[in-house]
C-alpha cells in the first residue's frame, strides 16, 4: 500500500491534478490530495471507499472495463458526476484497477493523459503484489473466522496470535440479513463492500467480518453495538440481529447463534424493527428452540383457511393485551359486541375455551410460533 500511495502522490504532483485509484471492483485503494474541482461522487467515494451501484453501472456502460487504454467518460448531472478520464490498470491483460481524473477546469491535455498512462506499469505491479498479499491474508482470516463461528478449537487463538483480535476483551457478534427474499452474487458483493467500509470506520474495535450465502457477520471487540452504523454502510436494506456479548473471542459462536436467530425473527416480525437484540426478543427468544409444527390443534384448523385471518389477528391482539376486551376493542377499532363475536367464533372453530388460562397460553404461543414459521402473517401490525 505504501508503494501505491507513493506512486499516486508522485503522479498527482507531476500533473498538478488530484487523482484517485480504484481496484478492479471499483473500491478506492489510494488517492492524492484533493485540491482541485471535485464533485459529489469523488467526495462520497473517498468517504465510503467505493462508489454507488448507479455510478458503477454508468461508468461500466461507458466502457471502462473493456478499453485497453485511457478513456474519457461523460458527465451525468443526475448522478452528480463530472466528466472524467479513466486510465485502466492492467497486468498481463488482467484488469486490476482504474486511475481516475476529473476532466474539467481545464480538461486534460493528451500529453497529460500520456503521462498518466506511463505510470500504469508501476501501478499494475504494485496492485498485483497487493492483490496476492491480500488474497493470502484474507483467505487465512476467513478460514479462522469461519472456525470461530463454528466453535472450532484453536480458531480464536489463531486470530488472537495473529493480532487480529485482542485476547482479554469481550466479543459481540452482529448479523446483517438482506431484506430481499433472495440473495445473489451481486447482493453478497454489496454486503462485502459495506462491511469492508465499516471495518475501516470501526478500526478501534478490532472488527472482523464474514459474508455467508444469505447474511453477513460482524465481530467487534467490546460490548458496544453498531446496528445503525451497519444500516448506514449498506447500499441495500438489511435487518440486523445482535447477540449478547461474550467474555472472549472463544465464545463468539454463541453470540453468533443468537444474532442470527434475532435477524431471522426480525424478517418474520417486522414490528420489532430493523435492528433486534437477542436479549430483547421476549417470547421469540424461547420459541426459536420449539419445533415449528408444535401448535395448538385448534389453531391448526384456523391457519389452514385465509378467510380466518381476521379472527387470528383479533385473537393475537386480544392475547397480547392480556385478555383486555376494552383495550383490544380500542386497538382494533371494534365495538365490544363485535369483538366478543369474533372471539366466540375462534372458540367454536378452534374448539377451545378462552376462559381457560392454559388454553390462552397455548394459543398465544402457537400464534407467535406460527409467525416464526411463516404460516401466519398478520396484515396489520400487532404487539409482539
C-alpha positions as CSV (number, residue, x, y, z in Angstrom):
1,X,0.0,0.0,0.0
2,X,2.9,2.4,0.7
3,X,4.2,1.9,-2.8
4,X,0.7,2.6,-4.3
5,X,0.3,5.8,-2.3
6,X,3.8,7.0,-3.2
7,X,3.1,6.4,-7.0
8,X,-0.2,8.2,-6.7
9,X,1.2,11.2,-4.9
10,X,4.1,11.5,-7.3
11,X,1.9,11.3,-10.3
12,X,-0.5,13.9,-8.9
13,X,2.4,16.2,-8.2
14,X,3.7,15.8,-11.8
15,X,0.4,16.6,-13.4
16,X,-0.8,19.2,-10.8
17,X,-4.1,17.3,-10.7
18,X,-5.9,15.3,-8.0
19,X,-6.4,11.7,-8.8
20,X,-8.0,8.5,-7.3
21,X,-7.1,4.9,-7.7
22,X,-9.6,2.1,-7.6
23,X,-9.2,-1.7,-7.7
24,X,-10.9,-3.9,-10.2
25,X,-14.2,-3.9,-8.2
26,X,-14.1,-0.1,-8.0
27,X,-13.2,0.1,-4.3
28,X,-11.0,3.0,-3.5
29,X,-7.4,2.0,-3.0
30,X,-5.5,5.3,-2.8
31,X,-6.0,8.9,-3.6
32,X,-3.9,12.1,-3.7
33,X,-4.6,15.4,-2.0
34,X,-7.9,16.6,-3.4
35,X,-7.2,20.3,-4.0
36,X,-8.9,20.7,-7.4
37,X,-12.6,20.8,-8.6
38,X,-14.5,17.9,-7.0
39,X,-18.0,16.5,-7.5
40,X,-20.3,14.7,-5.0
41,X,-19.2,11.3,-6.4
42,X,-15.5,11.9,-5.6
43,X,-16.3,13.1,-2.1
44,X,-18.6,10.1,-1.5
45,X,-16.0,7.7,-2.9
46,X,-13.3,8.9,-0.5
47,X,-15.6,8.8,2.5
48,X,-17.2,5.4,1.8
49,X,-14.2,3.9,-0.1
50,X,-16.4,3.0,-3.1
51,X,-19.0,4.5,-5.4
52,X,-22.7,3.8,-5.6
53,X,-24.1,0.9,-7.8
54,X,-25.7,3.5,-10.1
55,X,-22.4,5.3,-10.8
56,X,-20.6,2.0,-11.3
57,X,-23.2,0.9,-13.8
58,X,-23.0,4.2,-15.6
59,X,-19.2,4.1,-15.9
60,X,-19.1,0.4,-16.9
61,X,-21.7,1.1,-19.6
62,X,-19.3,3.8,-20.9
63,X,-16.7,1.0,-21.5
64,X,-14.2,1.3,-18.7
65,X,-13.8,-2.4,-18.3
66,X,-13.4,-3.0,-22.0
67,X,-11.0,-0.3,-23.0
68,X,-7.3,-1.1,-23.5
69,X,-6.2,2.5,-23.0
70,X,-7.2,5.8,-21.5
71,X,-10.9,6.7,-21.9
72,X,-12.8,9.9,-21.5
73,X,-16.2,9.3,-19.8
74,X,-19.1,11.8,-19.9
75,X,-20.6,13.6,-17.0
76,X,-24.1,12.8,-15.6
77,X,-25.8,15.7,-13.9
78,X,-28.5,13.4,-12.4
79,X,-25.8,11.4,-10.6
80,X,-23.7,14.4,-9.6
81,X,-20.9,13.1,-11.8
82,X,-18.4,15.4,-13.7
83,X,-16.6,14.2,-16.9
84,X,-13.6,12.0,-16.2
85,X,-10.5,10.5,-17.7
86,X,-10.2,6.8,-16.9
87,X,-6.9,5.0,-17.2
88,X,-7.3,1.2,-16.8
89,X,-4.5,-0.5,-14.9
90,X,-3.7,-4.0,-16.3
91,X,-1.1,-6.6,-15.6
92,X,-0.6,-9.3,-18.3
93,X,-4.0,-8.4,-19.7
94,X,-5.7,-8.8,-16.3
95,X,-7.7,-5.7,-15.2
96,X,-6.5,-4.7,-11.7
97,X,-7.9,-1.2,-11.3
98,X,-8.7,2.2,-12.6
99,X,-6.9,5.6,-12.4
100,X,-9.4,8.5,-12.3
101,X,-9.0,12.2,-13.1
102,X,-11.8,14.7,-13.1
103,X,-11.7,16.2,-16.6
104,X,-12.6,19.8,-16.1
105,X,-11.1,23.2,-15.2
106,X,-9.3,22.7,-17.6
107,X,-9.8,19.4,-19.4
108,X,-6.7,17.1,-19.5
109,X,-4.5,17.6,-22.5
110,X,-3.5,14.5,-24.4
111,X,0.1,14.9,-23.2
112,X,-1.1,14.8,-19.6
113,X,-3.1,11.7,-20.3
114,X,0.0,10.2,-21.8
115,X,2.0,10.9,-18.6
116,X,-0.7,9.2,-16.6
117,X,-0.6,6.2,-18.9
118,X,3.2,5.9,-18.4
119,X,2.6,5.3,-14.7
120,X,0.4,2.3,-15.4
121,X,3.1,-0.4,-15.3
122,X,4.4,0.6,-11.9
123,X,0.8,0.8,-10.6
124,X,-0.1,-2.5,-12.1
125,X,2.9,-4.3,-10.5
126,X,2.1,-2.7,-7.1
127,X,-1.6,-3.6,-7.4
128,X,-0.7,-7.2,-8.4
129,X,1.6,-7.7,-5.4
130,X,-1.0,-6.1,-3.1
131,X,-3.7,-8.4,-4.5
132,X,-1.6,-11.5,-3.9
133,X,-0.8,-10.5,-0.3
134,X,-4.4,-9.5,0.4
135,X,-5.8,-12.7,-1.1
136,X,-3.5,-14.8,1.1
137,X,-4.2,-12.8,4.3
138,X,-7.9,-12.7,3.6
139,X,-8.1,-16.4,2.9
140,X,-6.4,-17.2,6.2
141,X,-8.6,-14.7,8.1
142,X,-11.8,-16.1,6.5
143,X,-10.8,-19.7,7.5
144,X,-10.2,-18.6,11.1
145,X,-13.4,-16.6,11.4
146,X,-15.4,-19.5,10.0
147,X,-13.8,-21.7,12.6
148,X,-14.6,-19.2,15.4
149,X,-18.3,-19.1,14.4
150,X,-18.4,-22.9,14.3
151,X,-16.9,-23.1,17.7
152,X,-13.8,-25.0,16.5
153,X,-10.9,-25.4,18.9
154,X,-7.9,-23.2,18.2
155,X,-9.6,-20.9,15.7
156,X,-9.9,-18.0,18.2
157,X,-6.3,-18.4,19.3
158,X,-5.1,-18.2,15.7
159,X,-6.8,-14.8,15.3
160,X,-5.5,-13.6,18.6
161,X,-2.0,-14.7,17.9
162,X,-2.1,-13.0,14.5
163,X,-3.0,-9.8,16.2
164,X,-6.4,-9.6,14.6
165,X,-8.4,-9.6,17.8
166,X,-7.5,-8.7,21.5
167,X,-7.1,-11.5,23.9
168,X,-8.8,-10.2,27.1
169,X,-11.7,-8.1,25.6
170,X,-15.3,-9.3,25.2
171,X,-16.7,-10.0,21.7
172,X,-20.1,-9.0,20.3
173,X,-21.5,-10.6,17.1
174,X,-23.9,-8.8,14.8
175,X,-25.7,-10.3,11.8
176,X,-27.0,-8.3,8.8
177,X,-29.6,-10.1,6.8
178,X,-30.8,-8.6,3.5
179,X,-34.4,-7.6,3.5
180,X,-34.7,-9.0,0.0
181,X,-36.3,-12.5,-0.1
182,X,-33.5,-14.0,-2.2
183,X,-29.8,-13.3,-2.4
184,X,-27.4,-13.5,-5.3
185,X,-23.8,-12.8,-6.0
186,X,-24.3,-9.1,-6.6
187,X,-26.1,-8.8,-3.2
188,X,-23.4,-10.7,-1.4
189,X,-20.8,-8.3,-3.1
190,X,-22.8,-5.4,-1.8
191,X,-22.7,-6.8,1.8
192,X,-18.9,-7.4,1.4
193,X,-18.3,-3.9,0.3
194,X,-20.4,-2.4,3.1
195,X,-18.7,-4.3,5.8
196,X,-15.2,-3.6,4.4
197,X,-16.0,0.2,4.6
198,X,-17.4,-0.3,8.1
199,X,-14.3,-2.1,9.3
200,X,-12.2,1.0,8.4
201,X,-14.5,3.2,10.5
202,X,-14.6,0.8,13.4
203,X,-10.9,0.1,13.4
204,X,-10.6,0.9,17.1
205,X,-12.9,-2.1,17.9
206,X,-10.8,-4.6,16.0
207,X,-13.6,-5.7,13.7
208,X,-13.7,-8.9,11.8
209,X,-16.3,-10.0,9.2
210,X,-17.6,-12.8,7.1
211,X,-20.2,-12.9,4.3
212,X,-22.2,-16.1,4.1
213,X,-24.7,-17.2,1.5
214,X,-27.7,-15.2,2.9
215,X,-26.2,-13.0,5.6
216,X,-23.2,-11.1,6.8
217,X,-21.5,-11.3,10.1
218,X,-19.6,-8.6,12.0
219,X,-17.5,-9.4,15.1
220,X,-16.3,-6.4,17.3
221,X,-14.2,-6.1,20.4
222,X,-16.1,-4.8,23.4
223,X,-19.8,-4.7,24.4
224,X,-20.8,-1.7,22.2
225,X,-23.2,-2.4,19.3
226,X,-23.2,-0.8,15.8
227,X,-26.6,-1.6,14.3
228,X,-27.1,2.0,12.9
229,X,-23.6,2.1,11.5
230,X,-24.3,-1.2,9.6
231,X,-27.5,0.3,8.1
232,X,-25.6,3.4,7.1
233,X,-22.8,1.4,5.4
234,X,-25.1,-0.8,3.3
235,X,-26.3,0.0,-0.2
236,X,-29.2,-2.4,0.4
237,X,-31.8,-2.6,3.2
238,X,-30.9,-5.1,5.9
239,X,-32.3,-6.5,9.1
240,X,-29.8,-6.6,11.9
241,X,-29.6,-9.1,14.7
242,X,-27.4,-8.6,17.7
243,X,-26.1,-11.3,20.0
244,X,-25.2,-10.9,23.6
245,X,-21.5,-10.2,24.3
246,X,-19.2,-13.0,25.4
247,X,-16.1,-12.7,27.7
248,X,-13.7,-13.6,24.9
249,X,-13.4,-14.5,21.2
250,X,-13.7,-18.2,22.1
251,X,-17.4,-17.6,22.9
252,X,-18.3,-15.8,19.6
253,X,-20.1,-18.9,18.3
254,X,-22.8,-18.5,21.0
255,X,-23.2,-14.8,20.3
256,X,-23.4,-15.5,16.5
257,X,-26.2,-18.1,17.0
258,X,-28.2,-15.5,19.0
259,X,-27.5,-12.7,16.4
260,X,-28.6,-15.0,13.5
261,X,-31.8,-16.0,15.3
262,X,-32.6,-12.4,16.1
263,X,-32.1,-11.3,12.5
264,X,-34.3,-14.2,11.3
265,X,-37.1,-13.2,13.8
266,X,-36.9,-9.7,12.5
267,X,-37.7,-10.9,9.0
268,X,-40.9,-12.6,10.3
269,X,-42.0,-10.0,12.9
270,X,-41.5,-6.6,11.2
271,X,-42.9,-4.6,14.1
272,X,-39.8,-5.5,16.2
273,X,-37.9,-3.0,14.0
274,X,-35.0,-3.3,11.6
275,X,-32.5,-3.9,14.4
276,X,-33.2,-6.6,17.1
277,X,-31.2,-7.6,20.1
278,X,-31.4,-11.2,21.2
279,X,-31.8,-10.1,24.8
280,X,-34.9,-8.1,23.9
281,X,-36.7,-10.8,21.8
282,X,-39.0,-11.7,24.7
283,X,-41.1,-14.8,23.9
284,X,-39.5,-15.2,20.5
285,X,-36.2,-16.0,22.2
286,X,-37.7,-19.1,23.7
287,X,-39.7,-20.1,20.6
288,X,-36.7,-20.3,18.3
289,X,-36.0,-23.6,20.1
290,X,-39.5,-25.0,19.7
291,X,-40.4,-27.2,16.7
292,X,-42.4,-25.1,14.3
293,X,-45.2,-27.6,13.9
294,X,-45.8,-27.9,17.6
295,X,-49.0,-25.8,17.6
296,X,-52.4,-25.8,19.3
297,X,-54.5,-28.3,17.3
298,X,-57.4,-25.8,17.1
299,X,-55.2,-23.1,15.7
300,X,-54.0,-25.5,13.0
301,X,-57.6,-25.5,11.7
302,X,-57.7,-21.7,11.6
303,X,-54.3,-21.4,9.9
304,X,-55.4,-23.5,7.0
305,X,-58.0,-21.1,5.7
306,X,-57.2,-17.5,4.7
307,X,-60.8,-16.3,5.5
308,X,-60.0,-16.9,9.1
309,X,-57.1,-14.3,9.1
310,X,-59.3,-11.5,10.7
311,X,-60.1,-14.0,13.5
312,X,-56.4,-14.8,14.1
313,X,-55.4,-11.1,14.1
314,X,-58.2,-10.4,16.7
315,X,-57.2,-13.3,18.8
316,X,-53.5,-12.2,18.8
317,X,-54.2,-8.7,19.8
318,X,-56.6,-9.8,22.5
319,X,-54.0,-12.1,24.0
320,X,-51.2,-9.6,23.5
321,X,-53.2,-7.2,25.7
322,X,-53.6,-9.7,28.5
323,X,-57.2,-10.6,27.6
324,X,-58.5,-7.0,28.0
325,X,-61.6,-6.7,25.9
326,X,-61.6,-2.9,26.4
327,X,-58.1,-2.4,25.1
328,X,-58.5,-4.9,22.3
329,X,-61.6,-3.2,21.0
330,X,-59.9,0.1,21.1
331,X,-56.8,-1.2,19.3
332,X,-59.0,-2.9,16.6
333,X,-61.5,-0.1,16.5
334,X,-64.3,-2.5,17.0
335,X,-67.4,-2.3,19.1
336,X,-67.0,-4.7,22.0
337,X,-70.0,-6.7,20.8
338,X,-68.2,-7.3,17.5
339,X,-65.0,-8.3,19.4
340,X,-66.9,-10.8,21.6
341,X,-68.5,-12.3,18.4
342,X,-65.1,-12.8,16.8
343,X,-63.7,-14.4,20.0
344,X,-66.7,-16.7,20.2
345,X,-66.1,-17.7,16.6
346,X,-62.5,-18.6,17.5
347,X,-63.7,-20.7,20.4
348,X,-66.1,-22.6,18.2
349,X,-63.8,-23.2,15.2
350,X,-60.7,-24.0,17.4
351,X,-62.8,-26.0,19.9
352,X,-61.2,-24.1,22.8
353,X,-62.2,-22.1,25.9
354,X,-60.7,-18.6,26.2
355,X,-61.6,-18.5,29.9
356,X,-59.1,-21.3,30.5
357,X,-55.6,-19.8,31.2
358,X,-53.8,-22.9,29.9
359,X,-55.7,-22.7,26.6
360,X,-55.0,-18.9,26.2
361,X,-51.3,-19.6,26.8
362,X,-51.1,-22.4,24.3
363,X,-53.0,-20.3,21.7
364,X,-50.8,-17.3,22.3
365,X,-47.5,-19.2,22.0
366,X,-48.8,-21.0,18.9
367,X,-49.6,-17.7,17.2
368,X,-46.1,-16.5,17.8
369,X,-44.6,-19.8,16.7
370,X,-46.7,-19.6,13.5
371,X,-45.3,-16.2,12.8
372,X,-41.7,-17.6,13.0
373,X,-42.5,-20.4,10.7
374,X,-44.2,-18.1,8.2
375,X,-47.6,-19.8,8.4
376,X,-49.2,-16.7,9.9
377,X,-48.6,-13.3,8.5
378,X,-51.0,-10.6,10.0
379,X,-52.0,-7.8,7.7
380,X,-51.8,-5.1,10.4
381,X,-49.0,-4.7,12.9
382,X,-49.7,-6.1,16.3
383,X,-47.8,-6.1,19.5
384,X,-45.0,-8.6,19.6
